Amino acid sequence: MKQKREDVRNVAIIAHVDHGKTTLVDELLKQSGVFRENQEVAERVMDSNDIERERGITILAKNTAVMYKGTKINIIDTPGHADFGGEVERVLKMVNGVILVVDAFEGAMPQTKFVLKKALELKLPVIVCINKIDRPEARALEVVDEVLELFLELDADDTQLDCPFIFASAKSGIASLDESEMGSDMTPLFETILDYIPAPEGDPEAGTQVLISTIDYNEYVGRIGVGKVDNGVIRVNQDVILCNHHEPDKQKKVKVSKLYEYDGLDKVEVKEAGIGAIVAISGIADIHIGDTLCSVEHVEPIPFQKISEPTIAMNFIVNDSPLAGQEGKFVTSRHLRERLFRELNTDVSLRVEETENADSFKVSGRGELHLSVLIENMRREGFEFAVSKAEVLYKEDENGKKLEPMELAYIDVPEEFSGAVIEKLSQRKGELQNMGMANGGYSRLEFSIPSRGLIGYRGEFMTDTKGNGILNTSFDGYGPFKGEIQYRKQGSLIAFEAGEAITYGLYNAQERGTLFIGPGEKVYSGMIVGQTGKAEDIEINVCKKKQLTNTRSSSADEALRLTPPRILSLEQALDFIDTDELLEVTPTTLRIRKKILDPTLRKRAGFKK
C-alpha cells in the first residue's frame, strides 16, 4: 500500500550560474535555526572547497536539511554550469519538487532552460523564486512573463503552469508573495514548500529500495552512497542486494555498516530510515551512481537515465622537462595514475584511460571548466605534471561518417561588438541561428558551433567585447564534421637555451612580441616565453648578457625599460597552447613548452607534417 510521509519534503534548488542558489540555501539554514545565535558562519557555507569559494561557483551538488514546523525539508543545492549538468540530472531523481531561482534583472538564461526542462520531463512541480528583487534595475514582472513563456515553450502541463511565484532577496534574507511588498523573512518560501511540494510516497511494508544518486568520498570510510529511500525501510547491519538497471547481471550481496541522515550541515548516524528519507550509506566498497540497494527477498532495480558522455579529452603526462621534479611533491606516473583513478570515485562524468605510453593518461570530461577544475585541485595538492591541448571526442555514424560534438552558444554583447563576435565565430565554423535584443541595449546572438570551435575562445571573446560580453553554452548532441579550424593566428617565442632570463635578453625579445616571463625566471630550450605578432614561431635567446668593454659600463643596463610580462592564468594557458605544445603544471608555476624540446628534431617533425 503506497503512503505519503507528511513530515518530510525533498526539494532541489536549480538555476543558472550566479542567480543566487547557494546564498538562498544559506538563508534557509540560518532562519530555520540550524546555527546558534552567536555562531560565526561563512558566506555561502554550502560551497565547501577552496575553488568553489574563490570562483563563486558550485561544482558538486550538496545535501542539507532544515526543520520547519516539525517537517524536515531536505534541500539539495545544485551546480549551474553546463559542465556539471550531469550532477543536476541525477539529483532530480531524489526530490519531489524544485525551486527554480531566476535573477530579477537577467531573467531566464540558457542554463535556466536546461535545468527546467529536466525538471518538467520528470513531472516535478516547480516553485519559481524571483531573486535579487532589491537590485536597482530589477524588472520582476517582466521576468515572470519570461519564465511563463519558457514553461509554454517546454510544453509544461496545466498543473505545472499554475506554479507559485515568490519574490525574494536571498542576500537580505527576505521573501514575499507579492512583488510590491518586501517581506520580513523567508517564511513565505517555507510555507510554499510545505503547501506546494508533494510529500514523498512509498510503500513502508514493501522490500527495501534505495536508488543511489550521488557518491561522496571520505578517506576514512571510503565511498559513501547518497540516495532516497523509495520503498520499505533500510536498517544498519541489514543484508541488501546491490543491483543496477543498466547492468542486469550485476547482483551482489552487501551489508549496510553505517547509515546517516542530514541535519543542517552535519550527517547524523541513525539506526534505520523510512520512505522519503535522504540517506548516506557507508561500508559498501564498489557502490556506484545508479545502483539500487534492494532487500534480499525482492530484487528490483529502479530505472534511471544514463550519465551524459564526455565530449572533450586531454592527456595528463608525467613532467619530463629539464626543470621536472623541483617544485612538486608527487611527480611519478604511479602518483598520477592513483590520483586520477581516485577522482573517478566522486566524479561520474569523468573518464580516465591508460595509453600505450605508461607515463600518459587520457582524461575525458564534459568541458574545459570541468577539466581545469581537476587540474587546479591537483596542483594545490602538490602534483606536478604536463597536459596537452584539449581535443574533442569524435564519433562515427552507421555510414562511417565522422561526427563531432556541437554546442549552442548564447551570447549577449553590446551592439558595437556584435560584428567582431560574429566574424570570429564564423571563422570557427559557427552558424548564426538567431539574433535579437536582450535587456539593457545588448544584442542576443545564438550560434550553433562545433565544441572544438569554442576551445580557446573565451579569452579572445573577453578581449573583443572589452569584458562586457556574456557567453553561455549548452551541449547540443553530435553533428557532421565541419572541417578544419585554425586555432591560433600568432606563433610562439621559444627560448633558445637553458638558464635564467636576463633584462638585456628580454629587452631584445620584447620587440618581437608579448612576453610571458620576467627577468630572473628559469628557462630551458624549447620553453615558450611569449607570443609573436606573426604566424611562425621565433627562437630567441633571453639569457643573453651584454658584453662589457672598457668604454661600456654595467650600470647602463639599468636604463633598459621592460614592458611588464603578460601572466597567464590556468584557463588562459590552456586556451593558448597549440596542438604541438604542452602546459607544464606545478604547485607554484605554469610553463608552456613545445612537445619536442630539441630544435632540430622539432624542425624535422614539422617537415614530415
DOPAGU-80359 format. One record per residue (C-alpha): residue number from 1; chain; x, y, z. Coordinates in Angstrom, 1 decimal. Each point is the difference from the previous one (the first is absolute). Example, Ala and Ser with C-alpha at 12.3 -4.5 7.8 and 13.67 -1.06 7.14 Angstrom:
residues 2
REC    i  ch       x       y       z
REC    1   A    12.3    -4.5     7.8
REC    2   A     1.4     3.4    -0.7
***
This chain:
residues 609
REC    i  ch       x       y       z
REC    1   A     0.0     0.0     0.0
REC    2   A     1.5     3.4    -1.0
REC    3   A     0.0     2.6     2.7
REC    4   A     1.1     3.6     0.2
REC    5   A     2.5     1.1     2.6
REC    6   A    -1.3     3.4     1.1
REC    7   A     2.9     1.0     2.3
REC    8   A     2.6     0.1    -2.9
REC    9   A     0.5     2.1    -3.1
REC   10   A     2.8    -0.5    -2.5
REC   11   A     0.8     2.9    -2.2
REC   12   A     2.9     1.0    -2.4
REC   13   A     1.0     3.6    -0.7
REC   14   A     0.8     0.5    -3.7
REC   15   A     1.1     3.1    -1.9
REC   16   A     2.4     1.5    -2.5
REC   17   A     3.5     1.0     1.2
REC   18   A     0.1     2.9     2.5
REC   19   A    -3.8     0.3     0.5
REC   20   A     0.4    -0.6     3.7
REC   21   A    -0.7    -3.7     0.8
REC   22   A     2.7    -0.4     2.6
REC   23   A    -0.8     3.3     1.7
REC   24   A    -3.6    -1.0     0.2
REC   25   A     0.8    -3.3     1.7
REC   26   A     2.2     2.0     2.5
REC   27   A    -3.0     2.0     1.0
REC   28   A    -2.3    -3.0     0.3
REC   29   A     2.6    -1.6     2.4
REC   30   A     0.4     3.2     2.1
REC   31   A    -3.8     0.6     0.3
REC   32   A    -0.9    -3.5     0.9
REC   33   A     2.3     0.2     3.1
REC   34   A     2.8    -2.3    -1.2
REC   35   A     2.7     2.3     1.3
REC   36   A     0.1     1.3     3.6
REC   37   A    -0.8     3.7     0.5
REC   38   A     3.7     1.0     0.4
REC   39   A     1.6    -2.5    -2.4
REC   40   A     2.4     1.3    -2.6
REC   41   A    -1.2    -1.1    -3.4
REC   42   A     2.0     0.3    -3.2
REC   43   A    -1.8     1.4    -3.0
REC   44   A    -1.3    -2.6    -2.5
REC   45   A     0.6    -2.6     2.6
REC   46   A    -1.0    -2.8    -2.5
REC   47   A     2.9     0.7    -2.3
REC   48   A     2.5    -2.0     2.0
REC   49   A     3.1    -0.3    -2.1
REC   50   A     2.5     2.8    -0.7
REC   51   A    -0.5     0.2    -3.7
REC   52   A    -3.8     0.3     0.5
REC   53   A     0.5     2.8     2.4
REC   54   A     2.6     1.9    -2.2
REC   55   A    -1.9    -0.3    -3.2
REC   56   A    -3.4     0.4     1.6
REC   57   A    -1.4    -3.1    -1.8
REC   58   A    -1.5    -3.2     1.3
REC   59   A     1.7    -3.1    -1.5
REC   60   A    -1.5    -2.9     2.0
REC   61   A    -3.7    -0.4     1.0
REC   62   A    -0.2     0.3     3.8
REC   63   A    -2.6    -1.3     2.4
REC   64   A    -1.4     1.7     3.1
REC   65   A    -3.1    -0.1     2.1
REC   66   A    -2.0     2.5     2.0
REC   67   A    -3.0    -0.4     2.4
REC   68   A    -3.0     2.2    -0.4
REC   69   A    -3.1    -0.4     2.1
REC   70   A     0.8    -3.6     0.7
REC   71   A     0.6    -0.9    -3.7
REC   72   A     3.4    -1.0    -1.1
REC   73   A     0.9     1.8    -3.3
REC   74   A     2.9    -1.7    -1.9
REC   75   A     1.6     2.5    -2.3
REC   76   A     2.5    -0.7    -2.7
REC   77   A     2.1     2.9    -1.4
REC   78   A     0.9    -0.8    -3.6
REC   79   A     2.7     1.5    -2.4
REC   80   A    -1.1     2.4    -2.7
REC   81   A     2.9    -0.5    -2.5
REC   82   A    -0.7    -2.1    -3.1
REC   83   A     3.2    -2.0     0.6
REC   84   A    -1.5    -1.3     3.2
REC   85   A    -3.5    -0.7    -1.5
REC   86   A     0.4    -3.7     0.7
REC   87   A    -0.2     0.8     3.7
REC   88   A    -3.3     1.8    -0.4
REC   89   A    -1.7    -2.8    -2.0
REC   90   A     0.7    -2.7     2.6
REC   91   A    -0.9     2.1     3.0
REC   92   A    -3.5     0.6    -1.3
REC   93   A    -0.8    -3.7     0.4
REC   94   A     0.2     0.5     3.8
REC   95   A    -2.5     2.9     0.3
REC   96   A    -3.7     0.5    -0.3
REC   97   A     0.2     3.6    -1.2
REC   98   A     2.4     2.8    -0.9
REC   99   A     0.5     3.7     0.8
REC  100   A     1.0     1.8    -3.2
REC  101   A     2.1     3.1     0.9
REC  102   A     0.0     2.8    -2.6
REC  103   A     1.8     3.3     0.2
REC  104   A    -2.4     2.9     0.0
REC  105   A     2.1     1.9    -2.5
REC  106   A     1.6    -2.7    -2.2
REC  107   A    -3.2    -2.0    -0.4
REC  108   A     0.0    -3.5    -1.5
REC  109   A     3.4    -1.1    -1.3
REC  110   A     1.1    -3.0    -2.0
REC  111   A     0.9    -2.1     3.0
REC  112   A    -3.4     0.9     1.6
REC  113   A    -1.6    -1.6    -3.0
REC  114   A     2.2    -3.1     0.2
REC  115   A    -0.7    -0.7     3.7
REC  116   A    -3.7     0.9    -0.3
REC  117   A    -0.4    -2.3    -3.0
REC  118   A     1.4    -2.9     2.1
REC  119   A    -2.4     0.7     2.9
REC  120   A    -3.0     0.3    -2.3
REC  121   A     0.8    -3.3    -1.7
REC  122   A     0.0    -1.7     3.3
REC  123   A    -3.4     1.5     0.7
REC  124   A     1.3     1.9     3.1
REC  125   A    -2.0     3.0     1.4
REC  126   A     2.0     3.2    -0.2
REC  127   A     0.0     3.0     2.4
REC  128   A     1.4     3.0    -1.8
REC  129   A     2.1     2.3     2.2
REC  130   A     0.8     3.4    -1.6
REC  131   A     3.2     0.9     1.9
REC  132   A     1.9     3.3     0.4
REC  133   A    -3.2     2.2    -0.1
REC  134   A     1.9     2.6     1.9
REC  135   A     2.4     0.6    -3.0
REC  136   A    -0.5     3.6    -1.2
REC  137   A    -0.7    -1.2    -3.6
REC  138   A    -2.3    -2.9     1.0
REC  139   A    -2.9    -0.7    -2.3
REC  140   A    -1.9    -2.6     1.9
REC  141   A    -3.3     0.0    -1.9
REC  142   A     1.7    -0.2    -3.4
REC  143   A     2.1    -3.0     1.2
REC  144   A    -3.2    -1.8     1.2
REC  145   A    -1.4     0.3    -3.6
REC  146   A     3.4    -1.3    -1.4
REC  147   A    -0.2    -3.0     2.3
REC  148   A    -3.6    -0.8    -0.9
REC  149   A     1.0     0.2    -3.7
REC  150   A     2.8    -2.4     0.7
REC  151   A    -2.5    -2.4     1.7
REC  152   A    -2.2     0.1    -3.1
REC  153   A     2.9    -0.5    -2.4
REC  154   A     1.0    -3.1     2.0
REC  155   A    -3.5    -1.5    -0.1
REC  156   A    -0.8     0.3     3.7
REC  157   A    -3.4    -1.5     0.9
REC  158   A    -2.8     2.1     1.6
REC  159   A     0.9    -0.9     3.6
REC  160   A     3.7     1.0    -0.6
REC  161   A    -1.1     3.2    -1.6
REC  162   A    -2.0     0.9     3.1
REC  163   A     3.2     0.3     2.1
REC  164   A     0.4     2.4     2.9
REC  165   A     2.4     3.0    -0.4
REC  166   A     2.0     1.2     3.0
REC  167   A     1.9     3.3    -0.1
REC  168   A     3.1     0.0     2.1
REC  169   A     3.4     1.5     0.8
REC  170   A     2.1    -2.9     1.2
REC  171   A     2.7     2.4     1.1
REC  172   A    -2.3     1.9     2.3
REC  173   A    -1.8    -3.2     1.0
REC  174   A    -3.5     1.2    -0.9
REC  175   A    -2.8    -1.5    -2.2
REC  176   A    -3.5     1.0    -0.8
REC  177   A    -2.9    -1.1    -2.2
REC  178   A    -0.6     3.4    -1.4
REC  179   A     2.7     1.9    -2.0
REC  180   A    -1.1     3.4     1.4
REC  181   A     0.4    -1.0     3.6
REC  182   A     3.3    -0.8     1.7
REC  183   A    -0.2    -3.0     2.3
REC  184   A     1.7    -0.1     3.4
REC  185   A     1.4    -3.5    -0.1
REC  186   A    -0.1    -3.3    -2.0
REC  187   A    -3.3    -1.2     1.5
REC  188   A    -2.0     0.3    -3.3
REC  189   A     2.6    -2.3    -1.8
REC  190   A    -0.1    -2.6     2.8
REC  191   A    -3.9     0.1     0.0
REC  192   A    -0.1    -0.4    -3.8
REC  193   A     2.4    -3.0     0.2
REC  194   A    -2.3    -1.7     2.5
REC  195   A    -3.2     0.8    -1.9
REC  196   A     1.2    -0.6    -3.6
REC  197   A     2.7    -2.6     0.0
REC  198   A    -1.6    -3.5     0.4
REC  199   A     1.1    -2.2     2.9
REC  200   A     2.0    -3.1    -1.1
REC  201   A    -2.0    -3.1    -0.7
REC  202   A     1.0    -3.7     0.4
REC  203   A    -1.1    -3.3     1.5
REC  204   A     1.5    -0.3     3.5
REC  205   A    -1.0    -3.7     0.1
REC  206   A     1.7    -0.9    -3.3
REC  207   A     3.6    -1.2    -0.5
REC  208   A     2.8     2.6     0.4
REC  209   A     0.8     2.1    -3.1
REC  210   A     2.6     2.8     0.0
REC  211   A     1.3     1.6    -3.2
REC  212   A     3.5     1.4     0.4
REC  213   A     0.1     3.5    -1.7
REC  214   A     3.3     1.4     1.2
REC  215   A     3.2    -1.3     1.4
REC  216   A     2.0     1.6     2.7
REC  217   A     3.5    -1.0     0.9
REC  218   A     1.8     0.0     3.3
REC  219   A     3.5    -1.2     0.6
REC  220   A    -1.0    -1.8     3.2
REC  221   A    -3.1    -1.8    -1.1
REC  222   A     0.5    -0.1    -3.8
REC  223   A    -3.0     0.4    -2.3
REC  224   A    -3.3     1.2     1.5
REC  225   A    -3.2    -0.4    -2.1
REC  226   A    -2.6     2.7     0.3
REC  227   A    -3.6    -0.7    -1.1
REC  228   A    -3.7     0.0     0.9
REC  229   A    -1.9    -2.9     1.6
REC  230   A    -2.7    -0.7    -2.6
REC  231   A    -1.6    -3.0     1.7
REC  232   A     0.3    -1.9     3.3
REC  233   A     2.4     0.7     2.8
REC  234   A     3.8    -0.1     0.0
REC  235   A     1.8    -1.1     3.2
REC  236   A     3.5    -0.1     1.2
REC  237   A     1.6    -3.5    -0.4
REC  238   A    -2.7    -1.0    -2.4
REC  239   A     1.0    -2.3    -2.9
REC  240   A    -0.9     1.6    -3.3
REC  241   A     0.5    -0.9    -3.7
REC  242   A     1.8     2.6    -2.2
REC  243   A    -1.5     0.0    -3.5
REC  244   A    -0.1     2.4    -3.0
REC  245   A    -2.7     0.7    -2.6
REC  246   A     2.6     0.3    -2.9
REC  247   A     2.0    -3.1     1.1
REC  248   A    -2.6    -2.9     0.6
REC  249   A     2.8    -2.5     0.8
REC  250   A     1.4     2.1     2.9
REC  251   A    -1.4    -1.4     3.3
REC  252   A     2.1     0.0     3.1
REC  253   A    -0.8    -0.6     3.7
REC  254   A     1.3     2.8     2.2
REC  255   A    -0.5     1.2     3.6
REC  256   A    -1.0     3.5     1.1
REC  257   A     2.6     0.8     2.6
REC  258   A    -0.9     3.6     0.8
REC  259   A    -3.0     2.2    -0.8
REC  260   A    -0.3     3.8     0.2
REC  261   A    -2.7     2.6    -0.5
REC  262   A     0.7     3.7    -0.6
REC  263   A    -0.7     2.6     2.7
REC  264   A     1.1     3.5    -0.9
REC  265   A     3.6    -0.3    -1.3
REC  266   A     0.7    -3.2     1.9
REC  267   A    -0.5    -3.7    -0.6
REC  268   A    -1.7    -1.7     3.0
REC  269   A     0.3    -3.7     0.5
REC  270   A    -3.4    -1.7     0.1
REC  271   A    -1.0    -3.7     0.6
REC  272   A    -2.7    -0.1    -2.7
REC  273   A    -1.7     2.2    -2.6
REC  274   A    -3.4    -0.2    -1.6
REC  275   A    -1.5     1.1    -3.3
REC  276   A     0.8     3.5    -1.3
REC  277   A     3.1     0.3     2.2
REC  278   A     3.2     1.1    -1.7
REC  279   A     2.8    -2.2     1.4
REC  280   A     3.7    -0.4    -0.3
REC  281   A     1.3    -3.6     0.2
REC  282   A     3.6    -1.0     0.7
REC  283   A     1.8    -3.3     0.0
REC  284   A    -0.8    -1.2    -3.5
REC  285   A     3.3     0.1    -2.0
REC  286   A    -1.1    -0.1    -3.6
REC  287   A    -3.3     2.0     0.1
REC  288   A    -0.6     2.1    -3.1
REC  289   A    -2.5     2.7    -1.1
REC  290   A    -3.1    -1.6    -1.4
REC  291   A     0.3    -3.1     2.2
REC  292   A    -3.1    -1.1     2.0
REC  293   A     0.2    -1.6     3.4
REC  294   A    -2.8    -2.6     0.3
REC  295   A    -1.1    -2.4     2.7
REC  296   A     1.1    -3.6    -0.5
REC  297   A    -3.5    -1.3    -0.6
REC  298   A    -1.0     2.6    -2.6
REC  299   A     2.7     1.0    -2.5
REC  300   A    -1.3     2.7    -2.3
REC  301   A     2.4     2.8    -1.2
REC  302   A    -1.5     3.5    -0.5
REC  303   A     0.5     1.4    -3.6
REC  304   A     2.0     3.2    -0.4
REC  305   A     1.4     1.9    -3.0
REC  306   A     3.5    -0.7    -1.2
REC  307   A     2.7     2.5     0.9
REC  308   A     0.8     2.4    -2.8
REC  309   A     3.2    -1.0    -1.9
REC  310   A     3.1     2.2     0.1
REC  311   A     0.6     2.1    -3.1
REC  312   A     3.6     1.3     0.5
REC  313   A     3.3    -1.7     0.9
REC  314   A     3.6     0.9     0.9
REC  315   A     3.1    -2.0     0.9
REC  316   A     1.5     0.2     3.4
REC  317   A     3.7    -0.8    -0.3
REC  318   A     2.8    -0.5     2.5
REC  319   A     2.1     3.2    -0.1
REC  320   A     3.3    -0.6    -1.9
REC  321   A     1.3     3.5    -0.5
REC  322   A     3.5     1.0     1.2
REC  323   A    -1.6     1.7     3.1
REC  324   A    -2.0    -3.1     0.9
REC  325   A    -0.4    -1.1     3.6
REC  326   A     1.3     3.2     1.6
REC  327   A    -3.3     1.5     1.2
REC  328   A    -2.6    -2.9     0.4
REC  329   A    -0.3    -2.6     2.6
REC  330   A    -1.7    -2.7    -2.2
REC  331   A     1.8    -0.3    -3.3
REC  332   A     0.0    -3.7    -1.1
REC  333   A    -2.4    -1.8    -2.3
REC  334   A    -1.1    -2.2     3.0
REC  335   A    -1.1     3.2     1.9
REC  336   A    -1.7     1.4    -3.0
REC  337   A    -1.9    -3.3    -0.8
REC  338   A    -1.1    -0.4     3.6
REC  339   A    -1.3     3.5     0.2
REC  340   A    -1.9     0.0    -3.2
REC  341   A    -1.7    -3.3     0.7
REC  342   A    -0.9     1.3     3.5
REC  343   A    -1.8     2.9    -1.6
REC  344   A    -2.3    -2.5    -1.7
REC  345   A    -1.4    -0.9     3.5
REC  346   A    -1.9     3.3     0.1
REC  347   A    -0.1     1.4    -3.6
REC  348   A    -2.3    -2.0    -2.1
REC  349   A     0.3     1.9    -3.3
REC  350   A     3.8    -0.6     0.0
REC  351   A     1.8    -2.8    -1.9
REC  352   A     3.6    -1.0     0.5
REC  353   A     1.7    -2.3    -2.5
REC  354   A     3.5    -1.3    -0.1
REC  355   A     2.0     0.4    -3.3
REC  356   A     2.8    -2.0    -1.6
REC  357   A     2.4     2.3     1.8
REC  358   A     0.1    -0.8     3.7
REC  359   A     0.7     3.7     0.8
REC  360   A    -3.1     1.4    -1.7
REC  361   A    -3.7    -0.3     0.9
REC  362   A    -3.0     1.1    -2.1
REC  363   A    -2.5     1.9     2.1
REC  364   A    -3.4     0.8    -1.5
REC  365   A    -2.5     2.4     1.5
REC  366   A    -3.1     2.2    -0.7
REC  367   A     1.8     3.2    -0.9
REC  368   A     3.0     2.2     0.5
REC  369   A    -1.2     1.2     3.4
REC  370   A    -0.5    -3.5     1.2
REC  371   A     3.6    -1.0    -0.8
REC  372   A     1.6     3.3     1.1
REC  373   A    -1.6    -0.4     3.5
REC  374   A     1.6    -3.5     0.2
REC  375   A     3.4     1.4    -1.0
REC  376   A    -0.3     2.8     2.5
REC  377   A    -0.9    -2.4     2.8
REC  378   A     2.9    -2.2    -0.8
REC  379   A     2.6     2.7    -0.1
REC  380   A    -1.2     1.2     3.4
REC  381   A     0.5    -3.5     1.4
REC  382   A     3.7     0.2    -1.1
REC  383   A    -0.2    -1.9    -3.3
REC  384   A     2.3     0.9    -2.9
REC  385   A    -0.9    -1.1    -3.5
REC  386   A    -0.5     1.2    -3.6
REC  387   A    -3.2     0.2    -2.0
REC  388   A    -0.7     0.1    -3.7
REC  389   A    -2.4     2.2    -1.9
REC  390   A    -3.7    -1.0     0.5
REC  391   A    -1.4    -1.8    -3.0
REC  392   A    -3.5    -1.1    -0.7
REC  393   A    -1.2    -3.6    -0.1
REC  394   A    -1.3    -1.0    -3.4
REC  395   A    -2.5    -2.8    -0.8
REC  396   A    -1.0    -1.7    -3.3
REC  397   A    -3.5    -0.6    -1.3
REC  398   A    -1.2    -3.2    -1.6
REC  399   A     1.4     1.1    -3.4
REC  400   A     3.4     0.6     1.5
REC  401   A    -0.3     3.8    -0.2
REC  402   A     1.8     2.0     2.6
REC  403   A    -2.2     1.7     2.6
REC  404   A     1.1     2.6     2.5
REC  405   A    -1.6     1.6     3.1
REC  406   A    -1.9     3.1    -0.6
REC  407   A    -1.0     2.8     2.4
REC  408   A    -2.6     2.8     0.0
REC  409   A     1.8     3.2     1.0
REC  410   A    -2.2     2.8     1.4
REC  411   A     1.8     3.4    -0.1
REC  412   A    -1.0     3.3     1.5
REC  413   A     2.2     2.9    -1.2
REC  414   A    -0.3     3.8    -0.3
REC  415   A    -1.0     0.7    -3.6
REC  416   A     3.3     1.6    -1.1
REC  417   A     1.8    -3.3     0.6
REC  418   A    -2.4    -2.4    -1.7
REC  419   A     1.7     0.3    -3.4
REC  420   A     3.3    -1.1     1.4
REC  421   A    -1.5    -3.0     1.9
REC  422   A    -2.0    -1.2    -3.1
REC  423   A     3.2     0.2    -2.1
REC  424   A     2.1    -1.9     2.5
REC  425   A    -2.6    -2.8     0.5
REC  426   A    -0.6    -0.4    -3.7
REC  427   A     3.8    -0.6    -0.5
REC  428   A    -0.4    -2.7     2.7
REC  429   A    -2.8    -1.7    -2.0
REC  430   A    -2.9     1.5     2.0
REC  431   A    -3.3     0.7    -1.6
REC  432   A    -2.2     2.9     1.1
REC  433   A    -3.4    -1.4     0.7
REC  434   A    -1.8     2.9     1.6
REC  435   A     0.6     3.6     0.8
REC  436   A    -2.1     2.2     2.3
REC  437   A     0.1     2.6     2.7
REC  438   A     0.7    -0.9     3.7
REC  439   A    -0.5     2.3     2.9
REC  440   A     2.0     3.2     0.5
REC  441   A     0.8     0.8    -3.7
REC  442   A     1.8    -3.3    -0.5
REC  443   A    -0.2    -2.2    -3.1
REC  444   A    -0.8    -3.7     0.6
REC  445   A     1.7    -2.3    -2.5
REC  446   A    -0.7    -3.7    -0.3
REC  447   A     2.6    -2.2    -1.7
REC  448   A     0.2    -3.7    -0.9
REC  449   A     3.7    -0.7     0.2
REC  450   A     2.3    -3.1     0.3
REC  451   A     1.3    -0.4     3.6
REC  452   A     3.6     0.2    -1.3
REC  453   A    -0.8     3.4    -1.5
REC  454   A    -0.5     1.3     3.6
REC  455   A     3.3    -1.4     1.3
REC  456   A     2.2     2.9     0.8
REC  457   A    -2.7     2.5    -0.9
REC  458   A    -1.0     1.4     3.3
REC  459   A     3.1     2.1     0.6
REC  460   A    -0.2     1.5    -3.5
REC  461   A    -3.7     0.7     0.5
REC  462   A     0.7     2.0     3.2
REC  463   A     2.6     2.0    -1.9
REC  464   A    -2.3     0.6    -3.0
REC  465   A    -2.9     1.2     2.1
REC  466   A     2.2     2.0     2.5
REC  467   A    -1.3    -2.3     2.8
REC  468   A    -3.6     0.9    -0.6
REC  469   A    -1.2    -3.1    -1.8
REC  470   A    -1.8    -3.0     1.6
REC  471   A     0.5    -3.4    -1.6
REC  472   A    -2.0    -3.1     0.9
REC  473   A     0.1    -3.4    -1.6
REC  474   A    -2.1    -3.2     0.1
REC  475   A     0.8    -3.3    -1.6
REC  476   A    -2.1    -0.7    -3.1
REC  477   A     0.8    -3.7    -0.9
REC  478   A     2.3    -1.1    -2.9
REC  479   A     0.0     1.4    -3.5
REC  480   A     1.9    -0.6    -3.2
REC  481   A     3.7     1.0     0.0
REC  482   A     0.4     3.6    -1.1
REC  483   A     3.6     0.0    -1.4
REC  484   A     3.3     1.3     1.4
REC  485   A     0.1     3.1     2.3
REC  486   A     3.2     2.0     0.4
REC  487   A     0.3     0.8     3.7
REC  488   A     2.6     2.6     0.4
REC  489   A     1.2     2.6    -2.4
REC  490   A     3.3     0.9     1.9
REC  491   A     3.1    -2.0     0.5
REC  492   A     2.0    -0.6     3.2
REC  493   A     3.3     1.5     1.2
REC  494   A     2.1    -2.9     0.9
REC  495   A     3.0     0.1     2.4
REC  496   A     3.2    -1.1    -1.7
REC  497   A     2.1    -1.1     2.9
REC  498   A    -0.3    -1.0     3.7
REC  499   A     0.8     2.5     2.7
REC  500   A    -1.5     3.0     1.7
REC  501   A    -1.8     2.8    -1.9
REC  502   A     1.9     3.3     0.1
REC  503   A    -1.2     3.5    -0.6
REC  504   A     2.3     0.6    -3.0
REC  505   A    -1.2    -3.2    -1.8
REC  506   A    -3.7     0.8     0.9
REC  507   A     0.4     3.5    -1.3
REC  508   A     1.0    -1.2    -3.4
REC  509   A    -2.8    -2.7     0.1
REC  510   A    -2.8     2.4     0.8
REC  511   A     0.3     1.7    -3.4
REC  512   A    -1.1    -3.4    -1.5
REC  513   A    -3.2    -0.4     1.9
REC  514   A    -1.7    -0.2     3.4
REC  515   A     2.1    -1.7     2.8
REC  516   A    -1.4    -2.4     2.6
REC  517   A     3.0     0.1     2.3
REC  518   A     2.0     2.6     1.9
REC  519   A     3.7     0.2     0.9
REC  520   A     1.4    -2.6     2.4
REC  521   A    -2.3    -2.8    -1.1
REC  522   A     1.5    -3.4    -0.9
REC  523   A    -0.4    -1.0    -3.7
REC  524   A     1.1    -3.0    -2.1
REC  525   A     0.4    -0.7    -3.7
REC  526   A    -3.4    -0.5    -1.6
REC  527   A    -2.0     1.9     2.7
REC  528   A    -2.4     2.6    -1.2
REC  529   A     0.8     3.4     1.4
REC  530   A    -2.5     2.1    -2.0
REC  531   A    -2.3     0.5    -3.0
REC  532   A     1.2     1.5    -3.3
REC  533   A    -2.0     2.4    -2.2
REC  534   A     0.6    -2.3    -3.1
REC  535   A    -1.3    -3.4    -0.8
REC  536   A     3.3    -1.9     0.3
REC  537   A     2.0    -0.9     3.1
REC  538   A     3.2     1.9     0.8
REC  539   A     2.9    -1.4     2.1
REC  540   A     1.5     2.6     2.2
REC  541   A     2.8     0.2     2.6
REC  542   A    -1.3     1.6     3.2
REC  543   A     3.1    -0.9     2.0
REC  544   A     2.2     2.2    -2.1
REC  545   A     2.4     2.2     2.0
REC  546   A     1.4     3.3    -1.2
REC  547   A     3.7    -0.2    -0.8
REC  548   A     1.9     2.5     2.2
REC  549   A     2.9     2.0    -1.5
REC  550   A     2.1     2.7     1.6
REC  551   A    -2.3     2.7    -1.3
REC  552   A    -3.3    -1.7     0.9
REC  553   A    -1.0    -0.1     3.6
REC  554   A    -2.3    -2.7     1.5
REC  555   A    -2.3     2.7     1.5
REC  556   A    -1.2     1.1    -3.5
REC  557   A    -2.2    -3.1     0.1
REC  558   A    -2.2     1.4     2.6
REC  559   A    -1.3     2.6    -2.4
REC  560   A    -1.7    -2.8    -2.1
REC  561   A    -3.8     0.1     0.5
REC  562   A    -1.9    -3.3    -0.1
REC  563   A    -3.7    -0.1    -0.7
REC  564   A    -1.6    -2.0     2.9
REC  565   A    -0.5    -3.7    -1.2
REC  566   A    -3.5    -1.4    -0.7
REC  567   A    -0.5    -2.5     2.8
REC  568   A    -2.4    -2.8    -1.1
REC  569   A    -2.5    -1.6     2.3
REC  570   A    -0.6    -3.7    -0.2
REC  571   A    -3.0     0.5    -2.3
REC  572   A     1.8     2.4    -2.3
REC  573   A     3.0    -2.3    -0.2
REC  574   A    -2.2    -3.0    -1.0
REC  575   A    -1.7     2.2    -2.6
REC  576   A     3.3     1.3    -1.3
REC  577   A     1.9    -3.3    -0.6
REC  578   A     0.0    -1.5    -3.5
REC  579   A    -0.2    -3.7    -1.0
REC  580   A     3.9    -0.3    -0.1
REC  581   A     0.4     1.5     3.5
REC  582   A    -0.5    -1.0     3.6
REC  583   A    -0.8     1.8     3.2
REC  584   A     2.3    -0.8     2.9
REC  585   A    -2.0     0.3     3.2
REC  586   A     1.8     0.1     3.4
REC  587   A    -1.3     1.2     3.4
REC  588   A     1.7     3.3    -0.5
REC  589   A     0.5     0.6    -3.7
REC  590   A    -1.7    -0.4    -3.4
REC  591   A     2.4    -0.4    -2.9
REC  592   A    -0.8    -0.5    -3.7
REC  593   A     2.3    -2.0    -2.1
REC  594   A     0.3    -1.8    -3.3
REC  595   A    -0.6    -3.8     0.0
REC  596   A     3.3    -0.5    -1.7
REC  597   A     2.6     2.1     1.8
REC  598   A     3.0    -0.6    -2.3
REC  599   A    -0.1     2.6    -2.9
REC  600   A     1.4    -2.3    -2.7
REC  601   A    -2.4    -2.8     0.8
REC  602   A    -2.8     2.5     0.2
REC  603   A     0.7     1.3    -3.5
REC  604   A     0.2    -3.6    -1.4
REC  605   A    -3.4    -0.7     1.5
REC  606   A    -1.3     3.2    -1.6
REC  607   A     1.2    -1.1    -3.4
REC  608   A    -1.6    -3.4     0.3
REC  609   A    -3.3     1.6     0.6
***
